[in-house]
Amino acid sequence: MNHDVSGLTQLGQYTAQPTSPETAVLERVSNPHKGTHYVARFTAPEFTSLCPITAQPDFAHLVIDYIPGEWLVESKSLKLYLTSFRNHGAFHEACTIDIAKRLVALLEPAWLRIGGYWYPRGGIPIDVFWQTGAPLAGAWIPDQGVPPYRGRG
């Protein structure tokens, strides 16, 4: 299958790390299976951002599931976008929801959900979940597979 990648600016070449999520370029490619309701999953177990107050690093395990419409996110651009948060100060909730909303705006998916499983700071993990609505009937959507934080277990 031949895919048109003529409009992509990052794939297959050196691309400098974006300095912020606002300057990061997210790109998309045409979905080769339009009309088929399948789930694509991206997992970022080493997501990093900064606390906007203390500038201390925050770490999360992100899981992004979506049912594509016309578009797929180009994975290199997604990786660069996610790593652009390393020097970005924002609360856990803001990071998680900003990522989801930016993907929704770019892709216009049939459905999208994000799970932000943030590692504890001060002994309290903050997990953030959001989805665009009810998943489509008949789509197989597996559990995100991230165990809940158990503390002393």
Beta strands, then each sheet from edge to edge (+ up, - down):
strand 1: 28-30
strand 2: 40-50
strand 3: 57-67
strand 4: 71-73
strand 5: 111-118
strand 6: 127-131
sheet 1: 1+ 4-
sheet 2: 2+ 3- 5+ 6-
end
